[in-house]
């Protein structure tokens, strides 16, 4: 079946602009996660959704970052007033349910802030 | 705070030369330890989940084991297509509905023909 999809695959933006990154999880998966992978760094957890609610936003690096999920499916990660340090690959993952179960990752969105 | 340390950072092997990758972790109540494979320009691909010390799982040339402090990914008679970055991650009982994984920085494995 179809895996996790993300769009766009690449995004180049100017410093100070807002960007929206989209994630389509595997159909039927109730849990959705956003991570960030920077050069030389490991994957960094950002936020977790169970259904449409986000019980854990602890990983969001600043109040410029926000995310929402509608209809228990598609999620959007928004970064306002982008900074150069926001440049990274943003990865989305989904899981059949929350908890210690395998998370299936999408291909990621490579964000470059110039 | 959960922590994951992987070693070595990079490993170059000849085809057929078996070896092991290490993942050391500290976590407040392990709920699960995960191994992923990541190819350049792609998202991580799930390999294994281990839940308790003593548990082992196998898939083709890969075998993952778990103790209370570390996990090993054993690669037997590797082939060039096994070349990738292997990532280890943990999920602990951090509370507050925290289901995010804590990842190590990975081991970059190169298998030479």
Interface residues (C-beta under 8 A of the other chain):
Chain A: X4 X31 X33 X35 X40 X41 X42 X43 X44 X45 X46 X47 X48 X50 X55 X56 X58 X59 X91 X93 X98 X99 X100 X101 X102 X103 X104 X105 X106 X107 X108
Chain B: X4 X31 X32 X34 X36 X41 X42 X43 X44 X45 X46 X49 X51 X87 X89 X91 X96 X97 X98 X99 X100 X101 X102 X103 X104 X105 X106
